[in-house]
Amino acid sequence: MHSNLIVARMEPGSSGNVADLFRAFDATEMPHRMGTRRRQLFHYRGLYFHLQDFDTDQGGKQIEEAKHDPRFVRISEDLKPFIEAYDPATWRSPADAMATRFYHWEGTQ
C-alpha cells in the first residue's frame, strides 16, 4: 500500500464541516477514480492532516488526472473556508503540501 499525507492549516472548530464534505465526496465514484483505498483526516492544534492510502504508488498520478473533474474542483472550492495551505507563499498544487515519509515499518502477520 502507498500513502500520501497532506499537511495544511485548518480553521478551528471546522472538522465537522470538512468531514461532511469528504463524506459526500467519498460517496461518489471519485475515490475509485483516484485510486484511493482509504482516507483518514486528522487535526492537531490548527493543523490538518489528510492521509490517503492507495493500492499502488500511482495515486499521485491518478489524482493529477482527476483534479479537473468538476467534483474535484468543487470539493477544493468548498474546503477553502476551512483549509488553508500550510505555506500559502509556496503552494501551487496539493503536491506542495505533501509530507515526505522518511521512515516506515510494517509488522508481519
N, C-alpha and C positions, 0 to 999 in steps of 0.2 A: 504494500500500500504506500502511496505517495501522499504527502501532506503539504499544504500551503498555510502559512499563518500571516494574516494581515493585521497590522497594528495601526491604530488610529486613536483619535480622541473622541469621547462620547459625552454628550450633554448629560449632566447628572439627572437621574430620575427618568431617563428615556428608554431604559432597557425593555419595558413592556411594549412600547411603540415599535422598537426595532425588531423585537421578536415577532410581533404581529405582521410586520412587513415581510419578514422572511418566511413565516408560516404560510402566507398566501402565495409567495413566490415558489416555495418548495412544493406546493400542492399542484403546480403545473408540471409540464414535461421539461422545464428548463434545467433542473439539476441533472437529469439524464442527458440532455443535450450537451451540457458542460462536462459530463463525466464525473459529477460529484456523487460520491458514495455516502458521505456523511458530512454534516455541517454542525459545528458547535460554536456558540457565541459566549464570550466571557467579558466581564468588565472588572476593573480594579482601579480605584482612585482616579477616575476621569479618563482611564484608558479603555480601549475597546480592542478585543482580540477575536478574530474571526478565523477559526480553524476549519479548513476544508480537507477532506480525505478523498483520494482518487484511487482507482484500481491500478492505474499506471502513471508514469511521470508525464503524460501528455495533457494533464489537466490545465496547465497554463496555456497551452496551445488551443485547447478547446474553448477556454474562457475567452481568449482573444477573438476566436471565430464567432462566439455568441454575443460579444459585447455590443453589436449593432442591432441585435434583436430588440424590438420595441419594449418587450417585457424587462430586459436587462437595463435598457435606458431608463425605463420608468422607475424601477426599484432604486437605481442610482440616484435619480432625482428625488424620490420620496425619502431617501435616507439623509439627504443634505441638511435638514433642520436638526438632525440628531448626531450625525457622524461628521467629523472634520479630519482632514489629513493630519497625520502626526506633525509633519513639517510642510505646511502649505507652499512654502517658497520653492521646494524641490519636487513637489508631487505633480506628475503628468498622467499617470495611469496607476491601476492597482499594483502593478509590478513595483512601483516606487515605494509601496507600503509593506512589501513582503519581508518578513523576518528571514534571516539566514540561519538554517539549522547548523550547529557546529558540533553536536554530539547526538548519538542515537543508540539506544539499547533496546533489545527486544528479547523477552524470555522465550524459552521453548515450551511447548505444550505437551 
